[in-house]
Amino acid sequence: MVLKNTGMAGTLESSDIMVVIEPKKHTGIEIILESPVERQFGDQIRKVILDTLDELGVKSAVVRAKDRGALDCVIKARTQAAVFRAAGSKDYNWGAIKR
C-alpha cells in the first residue's frame, strides 16, 4: 500500500494509542514511540506496528506512536486505520487482513 499523506488514528485516553503515519521518501520504517511502559513493552509495541505494516504492504513510513497502555489488538487496529487513511483508501477488505 502506498501512503499519499499523513494518516492518524486513536486517542490519548488510557488503554489507547495514537498512531500518526506519514510517507517516507526512502525505503524503510521509522518508529518514534512514546509510552510510559516503553521499557517493559516497547519492543512488543514496535513488533505489532511493524507486523501490521508488513501485512498491509507498507515498505516506507514514519510512524509516531503515543501509547497509553494499549493492548496488541488496539495497536494493530489503530495502525491499520492510520494506514488506510494515509493511503486515501476506502476499500477496507478486512477479510484479507490477518488477525
URCOR-V612288 format. One record per helix or strand of 2 or more residues. SS is the DSSP state (alpha for helix, beta for strand). FROM is the first residue (numbers start at 1). TO is the last residue. If there is no record, write none. Layout:
ss: <SS;SS>
from: <FROM;FROM>
to: <TO;TO>
This chain:
ss: <beta;beta;beta;alpha;beta;alpha;alpha>
from: <7;17;28;38;60;72;94>
to: <9;22;35;55;67;87;96>
